[in-house]
Amino acid sequence: MGRTQTSTGSRSAGVLPLIAGVVSALALTGAAVYTVSESQCDQGRYVRDGRQVTLVGGCVTGAELREAGIGQDHDRSGADATSPGDLNR
């Protein structure tokens, strides 16, 4: 009975894409961590005042969201603005 020999070329061909994937994942993770750590924003928090929820701090103000039309549903007739507190009901 003869032995079947596997070539080392097929093994290395499968390892190189794996190494490339791991290296690129590490590079992207490092870039994300660096970006977040270097941002100049305070950590925002939500403050509940009765039925109204207000975002305090953070990078984006409520006025900027209103200017962009975020929090308002323009496609449906009679729809009101949505606040984060409405989502927990």
Secondary structure as the mmCIF struct_conf table of DSSP 4:
data_model
#
loop_
_struct_conf.conf_type_id
_struct_conf.id
_struct_conf.beg_label_comp_id
_struct_conf.beg_label_asym_id
_struct_conf.beg_label_seq_id
_struct_conf.end_label_comp_id
_struct_conf.end_label_asym_id
_struct_conf.end_label_seq_id
HELX_LH_PP_P HELX_LH_PP_P1 GLY A 2 SER A 7
HELX_RH_AL_P HELX_RH_AL_P1 THR A 8 SER A 37
TURN_TY1_P TURN_TY1_P1 GLU A 38 GLU A 38
HELX_LH_PP_P HELX_LH_PP_P2 CYS A 41 GLY A 44
STRN STRN1 ARG A 45 ASP A 49
TURN_TY1_P TURN_TY1_P2 GLY A 50 ARG A 51
STRN STRN2 GLN A 52 VAL A 56
BEND BEND1 GLY A 57 CYS A 59
HELX_RH_AL_P HELX_RH_AL_P2 GLY A 62 ALA A 68
TURN_TY1_P TURN_TY1_P3 GLY A 69 GLY A 71
BEND BEND2 HIS A 74 ARG A 76
TURN_TY1_P TURN_TY1_P4 SER A 77 GLY A 78
HELX_LH_PP_P HELX_LH_PP_P3 ALA A 79 ALA A 81
HELX_RH_3T_P HELX_RH_3T_P1 PRO A 84 ASN A 88
#
